[in-house]
């Protein structure tokens, strides 16, 4: 089984957006209801217009309940973004368990497909583009690129490829795909197929150019 904990693992040092972490099932359900309401509003009007009052009204809760968990609208957006990112990682991890990974290129394809699927299925998923990008270890590459690099190192033969180089190339590839997939769903609610296909093609071409020899030679360890 792939080491999916490398994809799922959370950074305990990362600041949480939720003011009060729920400890009981009822509180967790209440928080999810607030975020579900926020997700619906984001899909309808965009995250720029989201307010705490709108969240309270949509969720059928008091404004005091909203403020119990979130100090302001920005915290709501950040919490929704964290949940969307977590669900994306869970989707990728689950797909890795469900399919046989022959080469690490399968990980790339699976990730791109999961990203597009979450745009279609996860309300408010577009909010992942709100605010500063999530990075790791003070670096500039997306944190997910670091997680993917660690998983690829653990699962596949990558020869003498430098880890920093792998992370950098994966980071660039993720940025390319991210921008084009986001644009695909801005153009069409179901995803503009030409943009989705172009996202995959560009990622394939870019990684083939810079990591092609390693990709071709790699096999499951």
FENNORFEN-V77553 format. One line per field, one symbol per residue. phi: phi as a letter, one per 20 degrees, with the letter a starting at -180 (. if undefined). psi: psi as a letter, one per 40 degrees, with the letter a starting at -180 (. if undefined). burial: b if it has 24 or more other C-alpha atoms within 12 Angstrom, else e. Layout:
phi = ???
psi = ???
burial = ???
//
This chain:
phi = .gffffeegeefeffeeffcffddgffffffffffffffffgfecnffefcfffffffemdeffffffdcfafffffffffffffffffffffffffedeeecfffffgfffffffffgfddgmffffeemfffcclmedfggfffffffffffdcecmefffffffffffffffffgfffgfgeffbgenfffffffgffffgfffffecgffffefbgf
psi = higeddddhiheehhidhdhhheiddddddddddddddddddddeiedehidddddddefiiddddeddhdiddddddddddddddddddddddddddihhdiedddddddddddddddddhhedeeeehaiihiifeieiidddddddddddddihebfhhddddddddddddddddddddddeddhdehhddddddddddddddddddedddddeiih.
burial = ebbbebbbeeeeeeeeebeeeeeeeeeeebbbbbbbbbbbbbbeeebeebbbbbbbebbeeeeebbbbbbebbbbbbbbbbbbbbbbbbbbbbbbbeeeebbbbbbbbbbbbbbbbbbbbebbbbbbbbbeebbeeeeeebbbbbbbbbbbbbebbebeebeeeebbbbbbbbbbbbbbbbbbbbeeeeebeeebbeebbebbbeebeeebeebbeebebe
//
